[in-house]
Amino acid sequence: GQQLNQSPQSMFIQEGEDVSMNCTSSSIFNTWLWYKQEPGEGPVLLIALYKAGELTSNGRLTAQFGITRKDSFLNISASIPSDVGIYFCAGLNFGNEKLTFGTGTRLTIIP
Amino acid sequence: DTGVSQDPRHKITKRGQNVTFRCDPISEHNRLYWYRQTLGQGPEFLTYFQNEAQLEKSRLLSDRFSAERPKGSFSTLEIQRTEQGDSAMYLCASSLGTGFNGYTFGSGTRLTVV
């Protein structure tokens, strides 16, 4: 099935650094969602975006819905050890209940 | 309510055996979804229910797979004649109404076919 392209695939950063990742699609979505998944667990919703150009924050996380509706970005400021995990974007369209997920960005924090 | 519950958490089975997984959604949620996630990939949609009605099935759901939600509450996913390619994490999620607020996922059932 289709998967959205996320970059980078993995990131190795030091605690306190800021993180940026993005997600691109060949098709338009009405809603963009960002999830975090930790080992052995299901994805947990971080941020939902509903309007092109929208910028939404959740604590140290900020996400943007691209104006073309084909991309989205997630930034994490001042990273901490508990930010470690895999971050997935997902797109959703009206009238279609299935989420299309990205390939994931694995975040590792170097001590 | 403790969220979406899946059972078992892990299952190891021999090729050719049948397996069944259970999902208990958040109690007031009327929509229930099944996804499959293979190593290094994002989850992929399999099927979803609104109450007891199965409304959509992915082409990933071969005829060896069947899902039910008999009373509109818990759901089961059965895989018959398992193959090594069925090894994956099977995730269940639920939502109240549409999924536009992002549905709540369970912790998944990890299936290993040997």
Chai-1 contact restraints between the chains, C-beta under 6 A:
chainA,res_idxA,chainB,res_idxB,connection_type,confidence,min_distance_angstrom,max_distance_angstrom,comment,restraint_id
A,G1,B,E44,contact,1.0,0.0,6.0,A-B,restraint_1
A,Q3,B,G42,contact,1.0,0.0,6.0,A-B,restraint_2
A,T31,B,F100,contact,1.0,0.0,6.0,A-B,restraint_3
A,L33,B,G102,contact,1.0,0.0,6.0,A-B,restraint_4
A,E41,B,S107,contact,1.0,0.0,6.0,A-B,restraint_5
A,G42,B,L91,contact,1.0,0.0,6.0,A-B,restraint_6
A,G42,B,F105,contact,1.0,0.0,6.0,A-B,restraint_7
A,G42,B,G106,contact,1.0,0.0,6.0,A-B,restraint_8
A,G42,B,S107,contact,1.0,0.0,6.0,A-B,restraint_9
A,G42,B,G108,contact,1.0,0.0,6.0,A-B,restraint_10
A,P43,B,F105,contact,1.0,0.0,6.0,A-B,restraint_11
A,L45,B,G102,contact,1.0,0.0,6.0,A-B,restraint_12
A,A48,B,G102,contact,1.0,0.0,6.0,A-B,restraint_13
A,F88,B,G42,contact,1.0,0.0,6.0,A-B,restraint_14
A,E97,B,Y48,contact,1.0,0.0,6.0,A-B,restraint_15
A,E97,B,G99,contact,1.0,0.0,6.0,A-B,restraint_16
A,K98,B,F45,contact,1.0,0.0,6.0,A-B,restraint_17
A,F101,B,G42,contact,1.0,0.0,6.0,A-B,restraint_18
A,F101,B,P43,contact,1.0,0.0,6.0,A-B,restraint_19
A,G102,B,G42,contact,1.0,0.0,6.0,A-B,restraint_20
A,T103,B,G42,contact,1.0,0.0,6.0,A-B,restraint_21
A,G104,B,G42,contact,1.0,0.0,6.0,A-B,restraint_22
